[in-house]
Amino acid sequence: MPDTVYRPTRKFCDLTLKKFGVTTEYYDPLVGEGIIELMRPETSTLFLESPGSQTFEIQDVPLMTRLARERGIKTIIDNTWATPVFFQAHRHGCDLSVEAGTKYLSGHSDLLMGLVSANAESWPALRATYDSMAMLPGARTASLPCAGCARCIFACRRRKTGR
Ligand SMILES: Cc1ncc(COP(=O)(O)O)c(C=O)c1O
């Protein structure tokens, strides 16, 4: 976990994941290649958040995801600050990307929504987890929040492309 990670994510690791026997190690978000030193045989996941919460460090995502992949370690990024419009996490090697839809994607503080996406390799596992929590709304059942989100994604894209 980058040391700059969104505080509730840190709490989730330190309280909830700990109960399940998962150990979390925090690293300097600008560690770059130095992340290798922290990768152990039992390391399963490298979490990234770029820009980092509050201090906005930009991580070298392609480098870090490549180093993780070479060692069979999955990567998850909290892409909330950048948004999928401005940073296409899977193109930069991330296996899973999570996003708070309540921020830029809603844009008007009027949606309760979150998103997770996966690359092709991790998609079956994500889909299976989603199916095991069948009460969660998806794009079909949550059409109103999705429509609200679409409005802001168009606004973000217009800011990016001028069109
Ligand atoms: C980086 C980041 N990730 C996740 C969240 C969680 O957002 P929510 O509580 O809307 O799910 C926030 C909220 O501030 C955030 O800043």
The ligand as a Gaussian input file, in Angstrom:
#p B3LYP/6-31G(d) Opt

LIG

0 1
 C       -8.896000       8.332000      -3.404000
 C      -10.248000       7.960000      -2.895000
 N      -10.647000       6.692000      -2.997000
 C      -11.857000       6.303000      -2.546000
 C      -12.718000       7.195000      -1.954000
 C      -14.038000       6.661000      -1.471000
 O      -15.098000       7.365000      -1.966000
 P      -16.587000       6.949000      -1.557000
 O      -16.675000       7.130000      -0.080000
 O      -17.429000       7.868000      -2.323000
 O      -16.760000       5.527000      -1.962000
 C      -12.334000       8.518000      -1.814000
 C      -13.223000       9.500000      -1.160000
 O      -12.844000      10.597000      -0.817000
 C      -11.076000       8.924000      -2.302000
 O      -10.663000      10.199000      -2.199000

